[in-house]
C-alpha cells in the first residue's frame, strides 16, 4: 500500500464515523460499504455502553466526533507531509492499549498504519468493542490492511517494537519486559489549569469541559488548578454549575459520595458545591468528582514548578501563560500532531 492509499482509507473512515457523531445517527449517501457497516456500528456503540458504565453514549459520540473531524485529507496530509516513508520495510508494532476513555489507543493505531507498518493490538478489557469493528471497516475499504492489522488476547509474540500505556506500576513491568525492544512506555500523567482570576465566564465555563469530559478519567483532563493567593472560587463554581447533571449518573454520584466521605472522615478541608469538590493538595492526580488546587505566589515561581514536574504533566490549560499551552475547553480535542507525553510517535516509528 502507498501512503496515498493509506490516507485515502482513513479519510473514508472519518467520513464513516461522522454519521455517528451526533445524538441521532444519520445515514449518509456515498459512504463506501455503508449498507454493510452502518447498523453494525450502532450495535458496537450499544455494546460499548453496556460493557463499560463510564462509556456513556454522549462520551462515545464525543470521541467519535473528534476522530471524524481529525481524519480529513487536510489534517492527514499536513501531519505526514514532513516525513518520508518510502522504501521503509514494514515492521510489526505491538500496542498495549489503556481503556480509560473510548478509543483511547486510536492515535497509536493510526500512527503505526499510516507510517506503513503492521499493528498487533492488545486491548484493555474495558474498551474492546469499537476498534476491531473500525479495523474491519478499513479492511473492506482497502484489502491491503488485512495482512497489516492483528488483535490478540494472548501474550504478545513476533513483534519488532512496542507502544504500551498503563499506570506507573504497570510501566515498570513494561520497561523490564520490553527492555530489549524499541519501545514507548507511557505512565500516569495529569493536566493542570493555571488561573489568574482574570478569566472570563466563557473561559471558566469551557474549563468545565476540560475537567468533566469522560468524567475526568483521561490524562488530558484537568485534575488540578493552580491559582493565585486569595483566589475567590465563587466565579469558577458558578461557571461549572451546568455540569451538576453528572450526579444523575450513578457511577459518578457513587464516587462523589465515597470521596466526600473519605475527605470528611480524614478531616480534610475542602470546598463543595454539591456535585464537585476542591481540595488543597500538592499532588496532581485527584479522585473522580474532585479537583486539587494549589496557590502560587508568582508566575515565575509557578513556571519553575511546572518545569520541574513536567514528567507528570500532559497538558497545561491557560491563557498567555506559556508556550504550548492548551486553550480552555480544548484538552480533549488534540490535533494529530499533539503527541501523548510529547513523544513524537511517527519519529519513533521511522527509526525502528
Phi and psi in degrees as a GROMACS rama.xvg file:
@    title "Ramachandran Plot"
@    xaxis  label "Phi"
@    yaxis  label "Psi"
@TYPE xy
-86.6239  164.135  UNK-2
-59.7522  -40.709  UNK-3
-59.8289  -40.952  UNK-4
-66.6131  -38.805  UNK-5
-67.4176  -42.9466  UNK-6
-61.1687  -44.6444  UNK-7
-59.5479  -41.1378  UNK-8
-63.6438  -42.1114  UNK-9
-72.9041  -27.8556  UNK-10
-62.7916  -44.4977  UNK-11
-60.4535  -39.8612  UNK-12
-63.2493  -41.6449  UNK-13
-61.0852  -41.6298  UNK-14
-65.2362  -39.8951  UNK-15
-60.9669  -46.0583  UNK-16
-64.9558  -30.3888  UNK-17
-59.8691  -21.186  UNK-18
-70.5083  -18.7275  UNK-19
-112.787  12.3515  UNK-20
-80.7793  -25.3856  UNK-21
-99.2741  172.26  UNK-22
-60.1194  -38.2415  UNK-23
-110.541  106.252  UNK-24
-56.2088  140.69  UNK-25
-127.842  117.713  UNK-26
-76.3553  122.517  UNK-27
-100.114  161.703  UNK-28
-83.279  158.69  UNK-29
64.0063  26.5556  UNK-30
-97.0111  117.505  UNK-31
-57.0851  137.3  UNK-32
60.924  22.5595  UNK-33
-65.5953  -40.2005  UNK-34
-61.6481  -30.6589  UNK-35
-79.7349  -31.1455  UNK-36
-114.961  -18.5804  UNK-37
-60.1041  -55.9521  UNK-38
-63.824  -35.2656  UNK-39
-64.3588  -35.8383  UNK-40
-66.5668  -39.8045  UNK-41
-58.6143  -40.3241  UNK-42
-66.5758  -40.6395  UNK-43
-65.5253  -38.0175  UNK-44
-62.2847  -43.2054  UNK-45
-62.6819  -43.0378  UNK-46
-62.7652  -40.4202  UNK-47
-62.5728  -40.7511  UNK-48
-61.2513  -45.412  UNK-49
-69.7731  -31.5007  UNK-50
-78.0213  -33.5128  UNK-51
-133  112.538  UNK-52
-62.5624  -20.5133  UNK-53
-79.5298  -18.6601  UNK-54
-89.4072  76.1086  UNK-55
-70.9258  160.505  UNK-56
-57.7961  -39.1683  UNK-57
-62.1009  -44.989  UNK-58
-72.2595  -34.5758  UNK-59
-64.2113  -44.9732  UNK-60
-64.2369  -35.4339  UNK-61
-61.8112  -45.7399  UNK-62
-63.4064  -43.7525  UNK-63
-62.7566  -41.9089  UNK-64
-61.2356  -44.3356  UNK-65
-60.679  -42.0112  UNK-66
-72.5562  -34.1705  UNK-67
-64.2199  -34.3309  UNK-68
-79.8143  -24.7489  UNK-69
-79.553  -33.5364  UNK-70
-87.6728  63.278  UNK-71
-111.713  162.73  UNK-72
-60.3436  -42.1283  UNK-73
-62.8398  -47.1953  UNK-74
-65.9768  -48.2313  UNK-75
-64.2893  -42.8272  UNK-76
-66.4186  -42.362  UNK-77
-63.6868  -38.3366  UNK-78
-63.6734  -46.778  UNK-79
-94.3189  -2.51029  UNK-80
-63.3491  -24.5996  UNK-81
-91.155  5.18747  UNK-82
-117.717  154.504  UNK-83
-122.509  116.774  UNK-84
-102.298  3.40134  UNK-85
-63.595  136.726  UNK-86
75.2687  4.13176  UNK-87
-85.0573  125.276  UNK-88
-72.8952  129.636  UNK-89
-61.3461  135.605  UNK-90
-110.645  158.856  UNK-91
-97.3702  119.735  UNK-92
-111.025  119.978  UNK-93
-83.9064  136.713  UNK-94
-121.442  120.848  UNK-95
-100.22  113.334  UNK-96
-97.7166  147.244  UNK-97
-79.6497  174.103  UNK-98
-136.196  25.8493  UNK-99
-75.8824  -32.7513  UNK-100
-136.211  158.977  UNK-101
-60.1834  133.415  UNK-102
57.6296  32.558  UNK-103
-64.2853  -25.278  UNK-104
-95.2647  9.2728  UNK-105
-65.8472  -34.7958  UNK-106
-63.3364  -40.9274  UNK-107
-64.8255  -43.2726  UNK-108
-56.9269  -48.4064  UNK-109
-62.012  -44.7737  UNK-110
-61.5756  -44.1889  UNK-111
-62.8001  -45.7081  UNK-112
-73.9789  -39.6462  UNK-113
-67.2189  -26.2406  UNK-114
-84.1027  1.36095  UNK-115
88.9818  10.1049  UNK-116
-95.8739  172.226  UNK-117
-98.9601  147.008  UNK-118
-118.665  136.03  UNK-119
-120.555  110.944  UNK-120
-104.618  130.206  UNK-121
-116.866  108.828  UNK-122
-88.5276  158.567  UNK-123
-72.493  147.013  UNK-124
-65.8181  -15.413  UNK-125
-82.7223  -14.3801  UNK-126
-146.016  74.0045  UNK-127
-116.358  -2.99595  UNK-128
-91.1349  -43.3326  UNK-129
-79.1652  -48.2714  UNK-130
-63.0425  -44.6307  UNK-131
-59.0333  -33.7328  UNK-132
-68.9068  -40.9562  UNK-133
-67.0208  -33.3612  UNK-134
-63.6296  -40.7125  UNK-135
-62.848  -38.3815  UNK-136
-62.2736  -45.2461  UNK-137
-58.5826  -40.9595  UNK-138
-65.4751  -31.2053  UNK-139
-77.5553  -29.0662  UNK-140
-69.4407  -43.4873  UNK-141
-144.135  114.456  UNK-142
-63.5381  -14.7172  UNK-143
-62.1618  -20.6583  UNK-144
-76.7092  -17.8463  UNK-145
-59.9867  -35.9626  UNK-146
-90.6514  1.54812  UNK-147
-109.307  -12.0723  UNK-148
-120.84  125.15  UNK-149
-135.971  146.468  UNK-150
-121.212  145.386  UNK-151
-143.327  150.201  UNK-152
-112.893  2.76813  UNK-153
-95.0668  179.942  UNK-154
-63.1947  137.872  UNK-155
-65.1613  140.157  UNK-156
-152.299  154.549  UNK-157
59.3389  59.423  UNK-158
-137.449  158.869  UNK-159
-103.079  -24.5825  UNK-160
-155.17  167.588  UNK-161
-143.805  143.522  UNK-162
-122.106  117.593  UNK-163
-128.438  137.142  UNK-164
-125.263  131.588  UNK-165
-167.848  -166.121  UNK-166
-77.2807  173.896  UNK-167
-60.1791  -37.1423  UNK-168
-67.4247  -47.7894  UNK-169
-68.2036  -28.8702  UNK-170
-62.1216  -36.6638  UNK-171
-65.0208  -38.0949  UNK-172
-66.1195  -45.1402  UNK-173
-59.2924  -44.1467  UNK-174
-63.6491  -35.0301  UNK-175
-74.5623  -46.3821  UNK-176
-67.1619  -35.2852  UNK-177
-106.127  22.4523  UNK-178
-63.0838  -23.4352  UNK-179
-98.333  8.67174  UNK-180
-119.645  146.231  UNK-181
-57.767  134.785  UNK-182
-152.623  154.84  UNK-183
-118.933  120.274  UNK-184
-115.962  118.605  UNK-185
-103.358  136.432  UNK-186
-111.126  -170.951  UNK-187
-63.5684  133.955  UNK-188
-141.099  156.761  UNK-189
-135.846  168.442  UNK-190
-120.126  150.609  UNK-191
-124.911  156.785  UNK-192
-118.315  133.936  UNK-193
-101.871  117.039  UNK-194
-109.991  146.363  UNK-195
-113.33  -15.3683  UNK-196
97.6592  -8.95228  UNK-197
-102.556  8.74471  UNK-198
-65.4565  146.229  UNK-199
-77.7285  165.729  UNK-200
-61.4398  -37.7912  UNK-201
-67.775  -35.9224  UNK-202
-65.7407  -44.9838  UNK-203
-67.318  -35.8023  UNK-204
-63.473  -42.3993  UNK-205
-64.7397  -32.5553  UNK-206
-60.2017  -29.7071  UNK-207
-57.6719  -36.8889  UNK-208
-62.0899  -41.2067  UNK-209
-66.4695  -31.9  UNK-210
-83.3812  -47.3381  UNK-211
-98.4435  -20.0532  UNK-212
-56.3391  137.892  UNK-213
58.9395  24.7372  UNK-214
61.9647  18.1911  UNK-215
80.5595  15.7173  UNK-216
-85.4429  -9.06344  UNK-217
-91.8278  156.878  UNK-218
-69.3826  -17.8407  UNK-219
-89.9881  -3.07557  UNK-220
-74.1844  137.818  UNK-221
-71.5294  123.429  UNK-222
-119.453  2.01517  UNK-223
-151.982  140.874  UNK-224
-109.382  130.932  UNK-225
-102.281  119.485  UNK-226
-130.288  151.835  UNK-227
-69.9967  160.181  UNK-228
-59.8758  140.711  UNK-229
67.9066  24.4363  UNK-230
-63.995  135.971  UNK-231
-96.6661  116.947  UNK-232
-83.9117  -2.54998  UNK-233
-59.2678  -44.5325  UNK-234
-62.9402  -38.9514  UNK-235
-64.2817  -48.4064  UNK-236
-62.0269  -38.759  UNK-237
-64.3435  -39.8611  UNK-238
-69.1111  -32.4676  UNK-239
-92.4254  0.550499  UNK-240
-56.8593  -33.1773  UNK-241
-56.3474  -18.2946  UNK-242
-81.4337  3.57932  UNK-243
-61.973  -20.0859  UNK-244
-67.2607  -9.77625  UNK-245
-58.9322  -24.8529  UNK-246
-67.7516  -13.0815  UNK-247
-74.8751  -15.995  UNK-248
-91.6959  118.048  UNK-249
-62.8871  -33.593  UNK-250
-66.7604  -40.0476  UNK-251
-66.4024  -47.4498  UNK-252
-59.5066  -40.1678  UNK-253
-63.4571  -40.5854  UNK-254
-68.1883  -39.0722  UNK-255
-59.9756  -48.7762  UNK-256
-62.2015  -43.6608  UNK-257
-64.9254  -49.2328  UNK-258
-68.7455  -31.7778  UNK-259
-66.7707  -39.7317  UNK-260
-63.0007  -41.2481  UNK-261
-61.8805  -45.5302  UNK-262
-61.4739  -42.7286  UNK-263
-66.8159  -46.538  UNK-264
-66.7359  -29.8249  UNK-265
-84.7388  -3.25411  UNK-266
59.9161  34.2293  UNK-267
-75.5878  146.747  UNK-268
-87.0014  131.975  UNK-269
-153.829  161.262  UNK-270
-103.121  141.208  UNK-271
-142.414  132.334  UNK-272
-113.812  13.7595  UNK-273
99.4382  -14.5667  UNK-274
-143.86  -2.96916  UNK-275
-155.853  142.964  UNK-276
-123.792  147.669  UNK-277
-118.972  128.032  UNK-278
-128.321  131.114  UNK-279
-67.846  124.1  UNK-280
-162.383  141.891  UNK-281
-76.8818  -17.3962  UNK-282
-75.4215  175.783  UNK-283
-114.454  -21.3059  UNK-284
-101.728  96.4117  UNK-285
-91.4478  153.484  UNK-286
-68.6802  163.464  UNK-287
-57.7221  142.626  UNK-288
73.6216  16.1633  UNK-289
-148.97  164.241  UNK-290
-142.486  139.474  UNK-291
-81.5445  157.026  UNK-292
-141.289  157.233  UNK-293
-148.069  138.487  UNK-294
-84.1088  145.238  UNK-295
-120.712  151.108  UNK-296
-94.1246  -27.5464  UNK-297
-154.862  156.221  UNK-298
-62.122  -40.9474  UNK-299
-65.6933  -41.6134  UNK-300
-65.7503  -35.4942  UNK-301
-67.8889  -42.3586  UNK-302
-59.7277  -41.612  UNK-303
-62.7572  -44.263  UNK-304
-60.6257  -45.6684  UNK-305
-70.8346  -30.9367  UNK-306
-65.1616  -40.4519  UNK-307
-64.0983  -32.0931  UNK-308
-103.162  17.8319  UNK-309
-61.7045  -26.5346  UNK-310
-70.5615  -12.5121  UNK-311
-98.6811  -4.7219  UNK-312
-112.579  141.142  UNK-313
-101.279  -50.7721  UNK-314
-133.641  148.172  UNK-315
-117.008  114.541  UNK-316
-93.6215  124.37  UNK-317
-168.572  178.348  UNK-318
-132.711  104.633  UNK-319
76.992  20.2223  UNK-320
-91.2508  -44.3193  UNK-321
-156.011  159.741  UNK-322
-65.7448  144.197  UNK-323
78.8283  6.81784  UNK-324
-66.6387  157.957  UNK-325
-106.827  135.123  UNK-326
-66.4931  152.323  UNK-327
-55.865  131.081  UNK-328
86.6295  3.24598  UNK-329
-113.74  4.88537  UNK-330
-63.7775  -32.7493  UNK-331
-93.2176  16.2128  UNK-332
-130.353  57.8744  UNK-333
-70.8889  154.415  UNK-334
-78.2271  166.556  UNK-335
-60.2311  -28.7382  UNK-336
-93.5118  8.50671  UNK-337
-91.6724  95.382  UNK-338
-86.5025  141.163  UNK-339
-60.6477  137.794  UNK-340
58.6142  19.0337  UNK-341
57.3058  23.8011  UNK-342
-98.7367  116.811  UNK-343
-72.0056  107.192  UNK-344
-66.2522  -39.5864  UNK-345
-67.0841  -38.597  UNK-346
-58.4175  -45.6264  UNK-347
-59.618  -45.059  UNK-348
-67.9549  -30.3441  UNK-349
-72.079  -22.2808  UNK-350
-97.0353  -6.45192  UNK-351
